[in-house]
Amino acid sequence: MKVTIDLGWLLKGGLCLFWGLVLTVQRTDADLKDIEIIPGNRWEATTLDFVNQSTDNNLPKSLLFGISGLQPNGFSVQSVRIKKEGRESFNYEINSQFTGGSQILFQNLTVMIIKNWEIVEQGKLNEISFSSQVDKEKEDLVFVLSLENDQENLVNQSSTFNLVFKTTTNIEGEDMGFFDEEIIQNQVSSGSWF
């Protein structure tokens, strides 16, 4: 008994079987996919932004103090509004940063910060470190900058510095989360009194 095999039919059948497997399987053993669905959990990123504004006209403020001819026991009063533009409440801190001119004048300037008509910070400008939290839409701060020293080396000096407003989210000693930073420039020059 002799069996004949038609190679044409065998090739056609093999191709049909091959394409049938390719079209139905859609994956090879090299394709791995892992999906985990955790019901009830929700993660949402909200916006965080704050702006420094003038309290009289709500315009953005880039220069807080621009004092010329400051005298011993003289002072200047300015205010700033911290407005919460995003949806998140945030903590913030204010620090001073010397940027140029007379370091000795900068070190002899004093600052007082008033919030809700209470003094919340007072001392040397170069040592300022004030922290607060904005929960509401806005927060108003009043700054009083003064020169309480009449030393001769402070006569006709000029100094520039920044007040840096930085949002903070500190978890276990590390800054984390959303951040924003605003810088307000300042220019102060002393007069002559001798």
C-alpha positions as MATLAB code, in Angstrom:
seq = 'MKVTIDLGWLLKGGLCLFWGLVLTVQRTDADLKDIEIIPGNRWEATTLDFVNQSTDNNLPKSLLFGISGLQPNGFSVQSVRIKKEGRESFNYEINSQFTGGSQILFQNLTVMIIKNWEIVEQGKLNEISFSSQVDKEKEDLVFVLSLENDQENLVNQSSTFNLVFKTTTNIEGEDMGFFDEEIIQNQVSSGSWF';
ca = [
       0.000    0.000    0.000;
       1.375    3.245   -1.068;
       0.313    6.606    0.444;
       0.759    9.765   -1.528;
       0.916   13.116    0.129;
       0.020   16.190   -1.836;
       2.536   18.840   -0.761;
       0.336   21.664   -2.092;
      -2.495   20.777    0.300;
      -0.053   20.337    3.167;
       1.494   23.765    2.611;
      -1.919   25.391    2.304;
      -3.126   23.738    5.509;
       0.057   24.694    7.374;
      -0.271   28.338    6.307;
      -3.921   28.434    7.344;
      -3.059   26.984   10.747;
      -0.159   29.464   11.176;
      -2.262   32.536   10.287;
      -5.131   31.304   12.406;
      -2.869   31.118   15.438;
      -1.271   34.532   14.744;
      -4.634   36.271   14.376;
      -6.230   34.751   17.476;
      -3.339   34.751   19.951;
      -2.160   38.397   19.360;
       0.695   37.950   21.835;
       3.880   35.977   22.060;
       5.489   34.663   25.196;
       7.650   37.831   25.217;
       4.616   40.110   25.734;
       3.909   40.672   29.427;
       1.276   42.996   30.788;
       0.429   43.713   34.409;
      -2.591   45.765   35.409;
      -3.507   46.500   38.983;
      -6.757   48.205   39.798;
      -7.212   49.499   43.319;
     -10.819   50.565   43.776;
     -11.599   53.518   46.034;
      -8.233   55.300   45.668;
      -8.037   58.707   44.037;
      -5.026   60.882   43.329;
      -5.435   64.448   42.181;
      -2.824   67.103   41.445;
      -4.074   70.560   42.322;
      -2.577   73.900   41.488;
      -0.332   75.878   43.798;
       0.637   79.424   43.012;
       0.881   82.628   44.947;
       1.514   86.199   43.938;
       2.789   89.222   45.816;
       0.464   92.154   45.270;
       0.181   95.742   46.402;
      -2.533   96.053   49.020;
      -3.806   99.338   47.547;
      -4.410   98.314   43.909;
      -3.790   94.516   43.730;
      -1.069   94.954   41.089;
       1.922   92.592   41.182;
       4.778   93.886   43.296;
       8.419   93.421   42.312;
       9.983   96.260   44.385;
       8.964   96.619   48.021;
      11.367   99.198   49.471;
      12.966  101.874   47.311;
      14.392  104.185   49.985;
      16.746  107.071   49.311;
      18.447  109.071   52.089;
      17.439  106.900   55.077;
      18.413  108.561   58.362;
      19.140  107.016   61.791;
      15.836  106.232   63.546;
      14.099  106.719   60.213;
      11.744  104.083   58.873;
       9.604  103.181   55.900;
       6.327  101.243   55.880;
       5.236   99.007   52.988;
       2.681   96.269   52.631;
       2.292   93.183   50.508;
      -0.633   90.872   49.834;
       0.015   87.174   49.447;
      -2.779   85.848   47.284;
      -3.523   82.169   46.902;
      -4.027   81.671   43.154;
      -4.277   77.885   43.250;
      -6.573   75.543   45.157;
      -4.045   74.301   47.715;
      -3.464   75.941   51.086;
       0.242   76.341   51.674;
       2.930   77.141   54.197;
       5.484   79.763   53.273;
       8.612   81.308   54.684;
      10.241   84.684   54.168;
      14.001   85.157   54.191;
      16.240   88.042   53.195;
      19.031   87.702   50.648;
      21.828   90.268   50.225;
      22.387   91.007   46.525;
      24.823   93.910   46.388;
      26.217   97.181   47.681;
      27.071   97.825   51.312;
      26.998   94.694   53.434;
      27.313   96.785   56.614;
      24.180   98.794   55.809;
      22.291   95.565   55.093;
      23.426   94.111   58.439;
      22.261   97.226   60.332;
      18.746   97.424   58.894;
      15.947   96.154   61.111;
      12.556   94.845   60.047;
       9.206   94.380   61.712;
       6.490   92.222   60.126;
       2.885   92.806   61.120;
       0.095   90.311   60.341;
      -3.514   90.880   61.449;
      -2.281   93.993   63.303;
       0.068   91.954   65.487;
       3.870   91.976   65.338;
       4.858   88.479   64.207;
       8.570   89.051   63.479;
      11.038   91.722   64.569;
      14.812   91.931   64.389;
      17.801   92.325   62.090;
      16.890   92.136   58.408;
      19.758   89.764   57.607;
      18.473   87.288   60.240;
      14.792   87.292   59.287;
      13.098   83.907   59.158;
       9.318   84.150   59.218;
       6.917   81.262   58.511;
       3.142   81.238   58.135;
       0.282   79.427   56.406;
      -2.246   80.757   53.897;
      -5.593   78.996   54.209;
      -7.833   81.754   52.927;
      -7.777   83.545   49.600;
      -5.264   86.192   50.729;
      -3.021   87.346   53.527;
      -1.793   90.904   54.105;
       1.583   91.683   55.674;
       2.947   95.081   56.733;
       6.734   95.576   56.715;
       8.494   98.329   58.669;
      12.144   98.786   57.654;
      14.328  101.026   59.826;
      17.881  102.092   60.556;
      18.485  102.329   64.298;
      22.243  102.940   64.202;
      24.030  106.260   63.569;
      27.594  104.992   63.064;
      29.750  107.013   60.702;
      30.443  103.988   58.454;
      26.713  103.887   57.550;
      26.704  107.386   56.018;
      25.943  107.546   52.255;
      25.833  103.770   51.781;
      23.648  101.830   49.388;
      22.451   98.238   49.613;
      20.247   95.961   47.534;
      18.557   92.839   48.813;
      15.701   90.467   48.062;
      12.888   89.242   50.224;
      12.349   85.648   49.165;
       8.880   84.177   49.675;
       9.022   80.394   49.316;
       6.273   77.841   49.782;
       7.220   74.892   51.906;
       5.975   71.355   52.301;
       8.275   69.676   54.775;
       7.759   65.980   55.467;
      10.210   64.323   57.842;
      12.779   67.075   57.340;
      12.611   67.022   53.523;
      11.010   69.561   51.186;
       8.483   67.656   49.079;
       5.375   68.244   46.990;
       4.444   71.374   45.051;
       6.614   74.496   45.330;
       6.583   78.126   44.342;
       8.955   80.996   45.005;
       8.499   84.741   44.595;
      11.240   87.349   44.961;
      10.694   90.995   45.847;
      13.638   93.317   45.233;
      14.640   96.175   47.553;
      16.991   99.161   47.279;
      18.000  101.225   50.297;
      20.493  104.077   50.486;
      21.370  106.004   53.613;
      21.739  109.761   53.827;
      24.361  111.886   55.555;
      24.063  113.013   59.174;
      27.528  114.186   60.175;
];
